[in-house]
Amino acid sequence: METLSTRIAKGGRIVIPAEFRRVLGLETGDEVILRLDGGEVRIISRREAIREAQALVREHVKGRRSLVKELREQRRREAKLE
């Protein structure tokens, strides 16, 4: 893991070096997620956060089950009851 020292600028801004952005696949305007983790601030791309969430769901949902399809069907049944 590469380490770099930087300073916090006016308004709390921190520049992510170009090399880090390149490795993370980040471009100007991309959304990132900040996590406070044991006294550290971790920055991950939105894409990586989505991959992590999908992996977590896959651990608990086996097979080719579609949670989206199940939710849609549940909402349709509920709408019919209204």
Wavefront OBJ file of the C-alpha trace (Angstrom):
o trace
v 0.000 0.000 0.000
v 1.361 3.385 -0.974
v 1.359 6.189 1.599
v 1.342 9.923 0.957
v 1.310 12.942 3.241
v -0.863 15.939 2.337
v -2.495 18.915 4.021
v -6.085 19.880 4.590
v -6.875 23.041 2.606
v -9.402 25.781 3.265
v -12.905 24.408 3.575
v -11.637 20.965 4.610
v -10.527 20.030 1.105
v -8.012 17.272 0.496
v -6.552 16.612 -2.942
v -6.433 12.971 -4.008
v -3.211 12.627 -6.028
v -3.566 11.803 -9.724
v -1.827 8.427 -9.307
v -4.317 7.383 -6.616
v -7.276 8.568 -8.721
v -5.939 6.643 -11.706
v -5.568 3.410 -9.689
v -9.081 3.840 -8.255
v -10.541 4.745 -11.651
v -11.779 8.109 -10.355
v -12.389 11.126 -12.556
v -13.453 14.705 -11.881
v -17.073 14.756 -10.729
v -17.160 11.089 -9.639
v -18.943 10.338 -6.389
v -16.875 8.793 -3.594
v -17.870 7.323 -0.248
v -16.112 8.374 2.953
v -16.051 5.914 5.835
v -14.884 6.602 9.350
v -13.167 3.361 10.331
v -11.381 3.099 13.681
v -10.016 6.628 13.638
v -9.235 6.556 9.908
v -11.073 8.092 6.983
v -11.357 5.651 4.107
v -12.286 6.820 0.612
v -13.801 4.342 -1.832
v -15.394 4.812 -5.208
v -19.148 4.510 -5.537
v -18.569 1.548 -7.882
v -16.525 -0.238 -5.202
v -19.157 0.465 -2.545
v -21.788 -1.097 -4.829
v -19.562 -4.151 -5.432
v -19.107 -4.585 -1.684
v -22.863 -4.342 -1.101
v -23.571 -6.854 -3.875
v -21.022 -9.299 -2.430
v -22.643 -8.967 0.996
v -26.084 -9.713 -0.452
v -24.697 -12.713 -2.396
v -23.481 -14.195 0.894
v -27.073 -14.301 2.141
v -29.079 -14.872 -1.048
v -28.263 -18.147 -2.715
v -28.909 -19.267 -6.271
v -30.397 -17.159 -9.034
v -33.061 -15.602 -6.817
v -34.016 -12.027 -7.796
v -34.764 -9.815 -4.812
v -35.912 -7.046 -7.163
v -38.465 -9.360 -8.765
v -39.665 -10.533 -5.349
v -40.035 -6.948 -4.135
v -41.996 -5.935 -7.242
v -44.335 -8.891 -6.835
v -44.829 -8.081 -3.144
v -45.635 -4.438 -3.954
v -48.146 -5.479 -6.626
v -49.914 -7.773 -4.159
v -50.015 -4.986 -1.570
v -51.354 -2.503 -4.134
v -54.205 -4.860 -4.993
v -55.209 -4.965 -1.320
v -55.485 -1.161 -1.093
l 1 2 3 4 5 6 7 8 9 10 11 12 13 14 15 16 17 18 19 20 21 22 23 24 25 26 27 28 29 30 31 32 33 34 35 36 37 38 39 40 41 42 43 44 45 46 47 48 49 50 51 52 53 54 55 56 57 58 59 60 61 62 63 64 65 66 67 68 69 70 71 72 73 74 75 76 77 78 79 80 81 82
